[in-house]
Amino acid sequence: MKKMKKMLALVFTIVSIMLYMSCENDGGDSVINLQDGVVPNMEKITTTDQIIDLVTVTNGDPINLGFSASIAQGSAATTDIVGVYTTATGSVYNGVLFSDITLPNEFSLSADDIVNAFTELNNPSDLLLADVLVITARFTMTDGTVLNLINEDGSPNLSSNIRNTVLFSTSISYPVSCPSDIGGNYTVVSSGFSTDGAPVNNPIVNFSYDVVVSDNGGGSYTISDGVAGVYQDWYCVPYGYCFETEGSFTDVCGTLSGTWTESFGCEINLTGVINMDRTLTITWANCFGDTIEEAIYTLK
């Protein structure tokens, strides 16, 4: 019954965007409706690097992070392009990449540009595996109010509706990682168990299902069905979960991780590895305690 209660919420889901955002001014916190604020649209230039390639940086070869920035809505007196650099150990650095610029515009960053923007970084060798550079815009309004879209601790300073909208991207991320190319059509064989009493096929053993893993660039991937058909097998008949739900993961030099919310409203956490034979070994668990202890992805 726990999943039935969650499923009822789907009936009332309305696909809409509540356009508001939380912003900071130089005198304290405030909440400003989007009609009085500004949000950017940030896009990576596809012909440039989509990650901070650790191999390239280690070899001393040049990298080129190219991106564009424009105004999605609103207007500002001045605009800066800012970065938040989060290390794998959890330290967060803040820096200004480009000051007092006009939008729309295109920009490019080298490894030295990144290092020069953050006082905590001394040279490109400080760019380490699993670090992440997030880039966005900071706006100053005519009354002096400063709109920061990311807080100093790296947390978003925006409503979830704006962060998740498909109409524009308020930030872009460049992980320090290795080149990744594992997109394709896969057959997935899953084994695990449900904590719910309704599924007939429980525990599930060697359940086969085909998915598409789509390459979004920069080591980021989307799975056409994040649970590879398991939810449909378990929950279609008792709860009406007879459809696919996209999942996602990021590949960081062969280590896979991802988090998304399925249609019961429950978070799923995925971990995995890329094997020597190019198969993927993935495990996932949801907030109910359902677990797939092993899912083997094999390219078709």
N, C-alpha and C positions, 0 to 999 in steps of 0.2 A: 504493500500500500504506500510505502514511502515514495516510490517512483510515480505512482498514480497521482499523488498530490502535486508533485512537481510538474507532471505532464499537463495538468489542468491549466497551468499558467500559459501554456503555448497558445491556447484558444484566444487569449486576450493580448497576444503580442502584436504590436503595431509597428511596422517598419517606418520609423520617423527619426528625425534628428532634432533633439532639443538643443538649440544653439545658445549655449551659455558657457562661460568660462570663469574660473577663479584666477585672479591676477593679483600682483603685488604692486604697491606704490612705494615710493621712497619714505613714506611715513608710517606704513603698517599694511595689514592685510585688508583686502576689500573684495567684494564680489561684483563683477561688472558684466552685464548682459552683453552678448556678442554684438548687438546693434550699436553699442557704445565702445566696443573693443576692436581688436584686429587679430586675425589669424593668418599664418602663412601657408603656402603650399610648397613643400620641399620635394624635389625629385632628383634621384640619381641620374646622371647621364650614362646611358647604357653602354656607350663605347669606351668608357673609362673603368677603372678598377671598382669592383663592387664590395671588396673587403680590403682590409689592410693586410696584404699578403705577407705572412711571417717569413716565408722562405725568401721572398724578394728583399724584404728589409734586412734580414740576416746576411744576405749576400752583398749588401750595400748597393743594390740596384734601385733605380728610381721607381716610385709609385705615383699614381695620378688619380686622386679622388675628385672626380668632376660632378658637379651638381648644379641644379637651377633652383632659384627661389622666386616666388611671386606672392602677391597678396590674394588670399582666397576671399576675404571679406574685410571691409573696414578701411581706415586710413590712419596714418601716423605722421608725426612731425619728423622723427628720425628712426632709422632702423640699423641694428647691428646683427651680424651673423655670429652666433655664440656656439660654443661647444661644451659638452660635459663628458669628461673622460673618466670612466669607471674601470678600475683595475680588477683583475681576477680575485684579488684578496679583499676587495670591498672598499678600497679608498676611492674617493670621488674628488676630481679636480675640475675647476671651472675656468674658462678662458674665453676671450673675445677673438674670433677668427678674422672678421672683417668689420671695420667701424664705419658708421655714418654712410651707408651705401644706399643706392636707389634700387627699387624693384619694379619690374622683373629684371633679373640679371643671372649670369652664369659665373660659377666660381670653380677654382681648382686648388687642391692642396697636395703638397708633397710631404714626405716624412719629416723633413726639417720644418715645414710650416706648422705641423702638428706640435712638434717639440717646442717651437718658439712660442706657441700660444699658451702653454701651461708651464708655470714656473717650477712645478714639481718634476718635470721631465728634463733631463739633461742632454740626451742624445737619442738617436733612433733605436739604439739597443735597449732603451727603457720601454719600448713598445713590446709587450709580452703576450703570449698566448692567452686567449680568452678575455683580454681587455676589450673594452667597447668604447668607441667614440660616437656620441650622439650629437647631431647638429640641428639647430633650429634658429629661429629669429627672435630678437628682443626688440620691443617697440617702445618708444617714448611718445606720449600723446602731447598735444598742444598745451595742456594744463600741467605738464611735468610728470604725470603718472607714468610709471614704468611697468610695462606688461611683460612679466617673465613667464614663459610657457613651461619651463622646467625649474624646479626648486634647486637650491644649492646642494642638497643631498642626492640629487639625481631623480627624485620622484616627480611625476608629471603634475603640473599646476593647471590642469584642464579637466573638464568634466569627461566622464567615460564616453558620452555620446559623441563628443568632438574627437576624442582619441580614436574611436572605432569607426568613424564615418568613412565611406568609400569615396566621398566627393573630393577630398583633398588629404594630404599628409602633412601634419604639423611638424614632423621631425623625420630624420633619416638616421640610420645606424650603420656604422662600419665596425664590425668585430675584427679583432686581430686573430686571424685564422689561417688555414691552409686552403688552397684551391679545392673546390668540391664539385663533383659531377656525378650525382647518383640518382638523377631524375629518370623516370621511365615507368613501364607497366610491370607490376609485380604480382606474383601469386603469394599470398600470405597464409601460413599454417599456424594457427593459434591454439594454445592450451592454457586453461585457467579455470576460475570458479567465480560464481556470483554469490553474494550474501543475501540475495532476495529468494523467497520461497517459491516464486512463480515459474522460473525457467524449468523446462523439462530436461534439456540437454545440459545438465550441471552436475559435476564439473564438465567443462567442454574440453575435448581432446582432439588434437590434430584437425581442427576445423579449417577448411580451405575457402579462401575468398580472394577475388582479384581486386586490386586497387591501382590507382594512378598516383605516382609521386611526382608532383610538378615542381620544377626548379624555379624559385623566385629570384635567384641571384644572391650572391653574398653568403652562401651556405644556408640559406633559408628555404624550406620546402613545405609544400602543402600536400596532405594525403587526402584523396577523394573521399575516403571513409576512414577516420582516425582510429576506429576500433575494428576495422577490417571485417565487417559483417556480423560481429559478435552480438552487438545490441539487437540487431534485427532477429537473430536466432533466439536470443533470450527474451526480448521484451516486445516483439511485434504482436503476438497473440494476446498476452495479458494486458498490455498497456498501449498498444497502437504505435509503438516505435518501429515503424516499418520502412524507414528511410535512412539514407546515409547522412552522416554529419562530418563535415571536414575537420581534420586534425592538422597539426603542424609540428615541425621540429626544426632545430638548427644543428648543422654539422660543424663541429669545431675539431678539425684534424682527426676525424674518425670517431669522435664521441658525440652521440646524439642526445638531445634533450628538447622537451617541448611541453607546453601547457595550453589547454584550451577548455572552453566550457561547452558541454554537450546540451542537448535540448531538454533534459530534465532540470537543467540549471546547476549541474554538478561539475566541478572542475576535474579534469583528467590530467595526470602527470605522466609523461613518457620519458623513458631513458633507453639508451641502446648504443650499439657499436657497429662499425662497418668491419666485416670479416675479410680475411685475405682472399676469399673466393668471390668477393663482391656481394655476398648476401648481407642482409642486415638482421641483427638479432635485437629485438625490441621487447621491452616489458612496459606495461602501463597499469595504473591503478586509478580508481575514481574516489570521490569523497564518501561514497557509500561503503567502500572496502572491497568492491569488486576488483579482481586482479587477473590480468593475463600475465602469467609467469614467463611465457616465452612465445614470441611471434617471430617466425622466420620469414623474411621477405626475400624472394628469389625472382630475379629478372626473367621475364617471359621471352 
